[in-house]
């Protein structure tokens, strides 16, 4: 498959206990399909459910329904014997904490403040994982690319996982800091608008850096080969 001048390499990956001879890298289309599916289930649908519910039934119902979706998606993966999505597992953990926090307090200020707590905890989790053999990004990578043990063990890829984990730790902590600053300095209407714009900017920037860095490493590892664009 060709995308511009980047063509997936036909060469096979080195083999070990997890890889088999003749295994080829997946197409870019399959990678983006995998990425879209993970984001749809773990991020987009819970967000749509939450906002639809909060408009019609209020905050308490919204947080419960959004959490129920993530649990249902998790049970479905287990029942169909599909691999557990790392992104979905992270979403379930974060949303469980947010839901308990919200229902226990019933305070709108606390509701808008609790993402600061959540982002701080998640950012700390990302930083703490850097002292382990598997930083958080390496645990999420299989949601977007069919990783083998051999692939994940390559020095460049291990270094990429650590660098991206560090970057996302700071992105998440920055989101928490910006949320707190806006909450304390802006009216509620301005807060909601500016927070959404700031979170979108930080997230899009992080995703862009992640894709660019992964593309560079993939080329160096022979997973992508630059060739003249085909007609």
MARSE-316112 format. One record per atom (N, C-alpha, C): residue in one letter; y, x, z. Coordinates in steps of 0.02 Angstrom, whole numbers, padded with zeros to 5 digits, always signed. Each point is the difference from the previous one (the first is absolute). Example, Ala and Ser with C-alpha at 12.3 -4.5 7.8 and 13.67 -1.06 7.14 Angstrom:
<rs>
A-00284+00660+00390;A+00059-00045+00000;A+00060+00045+00000;S+00053-00018-00036;S+00059+00042+00003;S+00055-00039+00037;
</rs>
This chain:
<rs>
X-00060+00043+00000;X+00060-00043+00000;X+00062+00044+00000;X+00050-00021-00038;X+00062+00039-00005;X+00058-00040+00028;X+00041+00033+00041;X+00061-00030+00025;X+00055+00050-00014;X+00040-00013-00053;X+00049+00050-00021;X-00039+00061-00025;X+00010+00057+00034;X-00036+00060-00020;X-00054+00019+00050;X-00015-00045+00048;X-00051+00015+00050;X-00063-00037-00017;X-00054+00038-00010;X-00064-00029-00017;X-00050+00019+00054;X-00042-00048+00019;X-00049+00016+00051;X-00051+00048-00027;X-00016+00049+00041;X-00045+00053-00022;X-00071-00026-00009;X-00034+00018-00053;X-00069-00021-00009;X-00048+00043+00039;X+00023+00056+00026;X-00045+00046+00036;X-00025-00033+00063;X-00060+00019+00021;X-00029-00028+00061;X+00026+00036+00061;X-00002-00035+00057;X+00020+00030+00063;X-00056+00042+00027;X+00014+00054+00038;X-00053+00036+00034;X-00038-00047+00045;X-00064+00014+00008;X-00042-00046+00038;X-00016+00027+00068;X-00016-00047+00046;X-00028+00017+00065;X-00038-00062+00022;X-00007-00010+00065;X-00040-00056+00024;X+00029-00067-00019;X+00065-00004-00013;X+00031-00065-00015;X+00014-00009-00073;X+00001+00052-00037;X+00016-00006-00071;X-00063+00012-00040;X-00001-00029-00060;X-00058+00008-00043;X+00021+00033-00064;X-00048+00033-00031;X+00014+00035-00062;X+00019-00051-00053;X+00049+00016-00039;X+00022-00045-00052;X+00053-00049+00022;X+00020+00004+00063;X+00052-00046+00025;X+00067+00019-00030;X+00035-00051-00026;X+00064+00012-00031;X+00055-00033+00041;X+00060+00028-00003;X+00057-00033+00035;X+00011-00069-00027;X+00023-00047+00042;X+00013-00068-00024;X+00062-00001-00045;X+00007-00053-00038;X+00058-00008-00043;X+00062-00015+00042;X+00058+00014-00028;X+00062-00017+00035;X+00005-00075+00012;X-00025-00039-00048;X+00002-00072+00009;X-00040-00021+00062;X-00060+00029+00009;X-00041-00018+00058;X+00033+00022+00065;X+00036+00057-00001;X+00034+00023+00060;X+00056-00048+00019;X+00040-00021-00050;X+00055-00046+00014;X-00026-00069+00019;X-00057-00021-00029;X-00030-00063+00019;X-00023+00002+00073;X-00030+00056+00019;X-00022+00010+00069;X+00060-00001+00048;X+00053+00035-00020;X+00061+00002+00041;X+00030-00070+00007;X+00006-00036-00056;X+00029-00067+00001;X-00041-00047+00044;X-00066+00005-00004;X-00044-00043+00040;X+00009+00012+00075;X+00003+00063+00019;X+00009+00018+00071;X+00067-00025+00026;X+00053+00011-00039;X+00067-00021+00021;X+00005-00077+00003;X-00032-00033-00048;X+00002-00073-00002;X-00031-00030+00063;X-00060+00025+00018;X-00036-00029+00057;X+00031+00019+00067;X+00020+00064+00007;X+00023+00025+00065;X+00074-00007+00013;X+00040-00008-00054;X+00073+00001+00010;X+00033-00064-00029;X-00011-00013-00064;X+00038-00053-00033;X-00019-00070+00024;X-00065-00016+00001;X-00021-00067+00021;X+00019-00014+00073;X-00013+00046+00048;X+00022-00014+00068;X+00075-00012+00005;X+00040+00038-00040;X+00072-00010+00000;X+00020-00068-00026;X-00032-00022-00054;X+00015-00066-00029;X-00020-00055+00049;X-00059+00007+00030;X-00023-00050+00049;X+00049-00004+00059;X+00022+00058+00023;X+00047+00001+00057;X+00065-00035-00016;X+00032+00017-00056;X+00065-00029-00016;X-00005-00074-00017;X-00055-00020-00033;X-00008-00072-00014;X-00009-00039+00065;X-00037+00028+00047;X-00013-00035+00063;X+00062-00002+00045;X+00037+00055+00001;X+00059+00001+00045;X+00053-00050-00022;X+00005-00011-00066;X+00048-00049-00026;X-00021-00071+00019;X-00065-00013-00001;X-00024-00069+00010;X-00020-00016+00072;X-00027+00050+00036;X-00028-00016+00066;X+00024+00044+00057;X+00039+00052-00015;X+00027+00042+00053;X-00037+00065+00008;X+00028+00042+00044;X-00024+00069+00009;X-00071+00004+00026;X-00016-00039+00052;X-00066+00006+00031;X-00056-00015-00050;X+00009-00054-00038;X-00051-00018-00050;X-00004+00054-00054;X+00057+00026-00020;X+00002+00050-00053;X-00039+00062+00018;X+00010+00026+00061;X-00035+00062+00018;X-00076-00012+00006;X-00019-00059+00025;X-00071-00016+00007;X-00033-00007-00068;X+00032-00035-00047;X-00029-00010-00066;X-00006+00066-00038;X+00052+00042+00005;X-00003+00065-00035;X-00057+00043+00028;X-00007-00001+00066;X-00055+00038+00031;X-00067-00029-00019;X-00004-00067-00003;X-00063-00032-00019;X-00022+00021-00070;X+00049+00007-00045;X-00017+00023-00068;X-00032+00070+00002;X+00029+00045+00038;X-00027+00068+00001;X-00070+00002+00031;X-00012-00041+00051;X-00067-00004+00029;X-00050-00030-00049;X+00022-00053-00036;X-00044-00031-00050;X-00018+00049-00055;X+00049+00039-00023;X-00013+00050-00052;X-00049+00053+00025;X+00007+00020+00064;X-00045+00049+00029;X-00071-00026+00005;X-00007-00062+00024;X-00067-00031+00006;X-00032-00008-00069;X+00041-00018-00050;X-00027-00008-00067;X-00027+00066-00027;X+00035+00055+00012;X-00024+00065-00023;X-00065+00018+00036;X-00003-00015+00064;X-00062+00014+00038;X-00057-00044-00024;X+00012-00064-00012;X-00052-00046-00021;X-00027+00017-00069;X+00044+00026-00043;X-00021+00017-00068;X-00020+00074-00006;X-00002+00034+00058;X-00021+00070+00003;X+00042+00046-00043;X+00064-00015-00003;X+00047+00044-00034;X+00026+00052+00048;X+00018+00059-00024;X+00028+00051+00045;X+00064-00025+00033;X+00009+00016+00064;X+00059-00021+00036;X+00061+00036-00028;X+00052-00038-00014;X+00063+00029-00025;X+00038+00031+00057;X+00018+00064-00007;X+00039+00034+00051;X+00068-00032+00010;X+00031-00021-00056;X+00065-00032+00004;X-00005-00067+00036;X-00053-00038-00014;X-00010-00064+00033;X-00013+00010+00075;X-00039+00051+00017;X-00014+00013+00071;X+00065+00018+00037;X+00042+00039-00032;X+00065+00018+00030;X+00043-00063+00008;X+00000-00043-00050;X+00040-00062+00002;X-00024-00046+00056;X-00067-00006+00007;X-00028-00042+00053;X+00022+00026+00069;X-00004+00066+00010;X+00020+00029+00064;X+00073-00013+00016;X+00043+00013-00050;X+00072-00009+00011;X+00017-00073+00011;X-00029-00045-00041;X+00017-00070+00006;X-00027-00031+00064;X-00057+00025+00024;X-00027-00025+00064;X+00049+00016+00056;X+00024+00062+00001;X+00048+00020+00052;X+00065-00041-00006;X+00024-00009-00062;X+00062-00038-00010;X-00008-00073+00021;X-00057-00030-00015;X-00012-00070+00017;X-00003-00009+00075;X-00038+00042+00034;X-00005-00005+00073;X+00068+00009+00032;X+00037+00050-00025;X+00067+00015+00026;X+00046-00060-00009;X-00003-00032-00059;X+00044-00056-00015;X-00018-00062+00042;X-00064-00016+00004;X-00021-00060+00037;X+00011+00007+00075;X-00005+00061+00026;X+00011+00011+00071;X+00073-00008+00020;X+00045+00017-00045;X+00071-00001+00017;X+00035-00064-00023;X-00015-00024-00061;X+00032-00059-00026;X+00075+00008-00009;X+00023+00062-00007;X+00072+00014-00005;X+00015+00027-00069;X+00049-00029-00035;X+00015+00020-00069;X+00026+00073-00003;X+00040+00021+00050;X+00023+00069+00000;X-00059+00047+00008;X-00045-00018+00046;X-00060+00042+00010;X-00041+00002-00064;X-00004-00056-00035;X-00038-00001-00063;X+00029+00050-00050;X+00066+00000-00007;X+00030+00046-00047;X+00000+00072+00026;X-00005+00008+00066;X-00003+00067+00029;X-00070+00030-00004;X-00051-00042+00003;X-00068+00027+00005;X-00021+00043-00060;X+00028-00009-00062;X-00017+00048-00053;X+00021+00071+00018;X+00052+00007+00042;X+00021+00068+00021;X-00057+00031+00041;X-00029-00039+00045;X-00056+00025+00041;X-00060+00015-00044;X-00014-00047-00045;X-00058+00009-00045;X+00008+00061-00044;X+00059+00008-00030;X+00011+00059-00044;X-00005+00065+00040;X+00025-00001+00062;X-00005+00061+00041;X-00073+00017+00014;X-00040-00051+00016;X-00071+00012+00015;X-00038+00023-00062;X+00014-00033-00056;X-00035+00018-00062;X+00021+00070-00023;X+00066+00015+00005;X+00023+00067-00017;X-00033+00053+00043;X-00006-00015+00065;X-00034+00046+00046;X-00073+00008-00018;X-00032-00055-00022;X-00070+00003-00022;X-00007+00047-00059;X+00045-00005-00049;X-00002+00044-00058;X+00008+00073+00021;X+00049+00012+00044;X+00011+00069+00022;X-00060+00026+00040;X-00026-00042+00044;X-00057+00022+00040;X-00062+00015-00041;X-00008-00036-00056;X-00059+00011-00042;X+00001+00068-00035;X+00059+00032-00001;X+00004+00066-00032;X-00039+00054+00038;X-00015-00013+00063;X-00039+00050+00039;X-00075-00013-00008;X-00019-00051-00037;X-00070-00015-00012;X-00021+00025-00069;X-00064-00005-00013;X-00026+00022-00065;X+00018-00050-00055;X+00016-00062+00019;X+00015-00051-00050;X+00066-00035+00015;X+00055+00026-00026;X+00065-00035+00010;X-00003-00070-00030;X+00047-00042+00021;X-00003-00071-00019;X-00003-00011-00075;X+00039+00037-00038;X+00001-00011-00073;X-00069+00011-00030;X-00038+00048+00026;X-00067+00011-00027;X-00046-00060+00013;X+00013-00037+00054;X-00039-00059+00016;X+00020-00060-00044;X+00061+00002-00026;X+00023-00055-00043;X-00012+00014-00074;X-00013+00063-00017;X-00003+00020-00071;X-00052-00038-00039;X-00057-00017+00032;X-00054-00034-00036;X+00019-00071-00021;X+00055-00027+00029;X+00024-00065-00022;X+00028+00004-00071;X+00021+00060-00020;X+00036+00008-00063;X-00038+00043-00050;X-00048+00038+00024;X-00038+00045-00045;X-00069+00008+00030;X-00053-00004-00041;X-00068+00007+00026;X-00015+00072+00020;X+00017+00018+00062;X-00006+00068+00023;X-00073+00018+00016;X-00021+00059-00021;X-00064+00028+00021;X+00014+00052+00054;X-00053+00019+00036;X+00008+00052+00051;X+00025+00065-00031;X-00028+00016-00058;X+00020+00062-00034;X+00074-00001-00017;X+00023-00057-00026;X+00070-00006-00020;X+00046+00006+00061;X-00017-00036+00053;X+00042+00001+00060;X+00000+00067+00035;X-00050+00042-00014;X-00005+00065+00034;X+00036+00056-00036;X+00024-00013-00060;X+00035+00052-00037;X+00065+00020+00035;X+00015+00065+00004;X+00059+00022+00038;X+00065-00033-00021;X+00013-00005-00065;X+00063-00030-00022;X+00005-00074+00022;X-00056-00035-00005;X+00000-00071+00018;X+00007-00008+00075;X-00034+00042+00038;X+00008-00003+00073;X+00072+00015+00020;X+00030+00049-00034;X+00071+00016+00014;X+00045-00059-00020;X-00015-00033-00056;X+00038-00058-00021;X-00004-00056+00052;X-00060-00013+00025;X-00008-00052+00051;X+00042+00014+00062;X+00001+00063+00021;X+00039+00018+00059;X+00075-00006-00013;X+00021+00022-00058;X+00072-00004-00016;X+00023-00073-00006;X-00041-00042-00032;X+00018-00070-00008;X-00002-00037+00067;X-00048+00019+00043;X-00002-00031+00067;X+00063+00017+00039;X+00022+00063-00004;X+00061+00021+00034;X+00060-00038-00029;X+00004-00004-00066;X+00056-00034-00032;X+00003-00074+00021;X-00058-00034-00002;X-00001-00071+00018;X+00014-00011+00074;X-00018+00048+00042;X+00016-00005+00071;X+00076-00004+00008;X+00036+00043-00035;X+00073+00001+00005;X+00031-00061-00033;X-00030-00024-00055;X+00025-00061-00032;X-00006-00060+00047;X-00057-00005+00033;X-00012-00056+00046;X+00045+00005+00061;X+00008+00060+00027;X+00045+00009+00057;X+00073-00014-00021;X+00019+00019-00061;X+00067-00015-00024;X+00010-00075-00006;X-00051-00037-00021;X+00005-00073-00005;X+00013-00030+00069;X-00034+00026+00051;X+00011-00024+00067;X+00070+00014+00025;X+00024+00061-00014;X+00068+00019+00022;X+00053-00042-00034;X-00007-00010-00066;X+00049-00040-00037;X-00001-00072+00024;X-00060-00027+00013;X-00005-00069+00026;X+00037-00007+00066;X-00011+00048+00045;X+00032-00003+00065;X+00076+00005-00007;X+00023+00046-00041;X+00073+00009-00009;X+00032-00063-00029;X-00031-00031-00050;X+00027-00061-00030;X-00002-00058+00050;X-00053-00004+00039;X-00007-00055+00048;X+00055+00003+00053;X+00019+00060+00020;X+00050+00008+00052;X+00072-00001-00026;X+00008+00008-00066;X+00068+00007-00026;X+00022-00056-00047;X-00047-00043-00022;X+00017-00050-00050;X-00012-00071+00026;X+00033-00048-00032;X-00016-00069+00014;X-00070-00015-00026;X-00030-00056+00022;X-00068-00014-00021;X-00007-00009-00075;X+00049-00033-00031;X-00002-00010-00073;X+00004+00067-00036;X+00047+00042+00021;X+00006+00066-00031;X-00061+00043+00013;X-00027-00007+00061;X-00060+00039+00018;X-00058-00014-00047;X-00014-00065-00012;X-00057-00018-00042;X+00010+00028-00071;X+00060-00008-00027;X+00013+00024-00068;X-00005+00075-00005;X+00036+00036+00044;X+00001+00073-00003;X-00068+00030+00017;X-00035-00030+00046;X-00067+00026+00018;X-00047-00004-00060;X-00001-00056-00034;X-00044-00008-00058;X+00017+00052-00054;X+00065+00010-00012;X+00020+00050-00050;X-00019+00070+00021;X+00009+00017+00064;X-00016+00067+00024;X-00075+00012-00001;X-00040-00050+00022;X-00072+00009+00001;X-00027+00008-00071;X+00027-00040-00047;X-00022+00005-00070;X+00016+00068-00028;X+00060+00026+00014;X+00020+00066-00025;X-00045+00055+00027;X-00013-00001+00066;X-00042+00051+00030;X-00071-00003-00027;X-00026-00061-00007;X-00069-00008-00023;X-00008+00022-00073;X+00046-00023-00042;X-00004+00018-00071;X+00007+00076-00008;X+00046+00030+00038;X+00008+00073-00003;X-00064+00036+00021;X-00031-00024+00054;X-00062+00031+00023;X-00057-00007-00050;X-00005-00059-00031;X-00052-00011-00050;X+00011+00044-00061;X+00063+00007-00021;X+00015+00042-00059;X-00019+00072+00013;X+00017+00026+00059;X-00017+00069+00017;X-00076+00008+00004;X-00034-00050+00028;X-00073+00003+00006;X-00033+00003-00068;X+00021-00043-00046;X-00029-00001-00067;X+00013+00065-00037;X+00062+00025+00005;X+00017+00062-00034;X-00040+00059+00026;X-00006+00005+00067;X-00037+00055+00030;X-00075-00005-00018;X-00027-00061+00002;X-00071-00009-00017;X-00013+00017-00073;X+00047-00017-00044;X-00008+00015-00071;X-00002+00075-00012;X+00045+00037+00034;X+00002+00073-00008;X-00066+00032+00022;X-00025-00022+00058;X-00062+00028+00027;X-00059-00019-00045;X+00000-00062-00025;X-00055-00022-00043;X-00003+00042-00064;X+00057+00018-00027;X+00001+00043-00059;X-00027+00069+00016;X+00020+00028+00056;X-00023+00066+00019;X-00075+00001+00015;X-00027-00056+00022;X-00071-00004+00016;X-00043-00018-00061;X+00033-00008-00057;X-00038-00016-00061;X-00019-00073-00005;X+00029-00042+00043;X-00014-00072-00003;X+00041-00033-00054;X+00056+00030-00017;X+00042-00023-00054;X+00014+00059-00045;X-00002-00010-00065;X+00013+00054-00047;X+00059-00021-00044;X+00050+00043-00004;X+00057-00014-00044;X-00019+00016-00071;X+00006-00048-00043;X-00017+00009-00071;X+00051-00037-00042;X+00005+00016-00064;X+00046-00036-00043;X-00014-00074+00001;X+00052-00040+00000;X-00008-00073+00001;X-00036-00022-00063;X-00048-00044+00012;X-00038-00024-00058;X+00037-00057-00033;X-00013-00009-00062;X+00035-00053-00037;X-00026-00068+00022;
</rs>
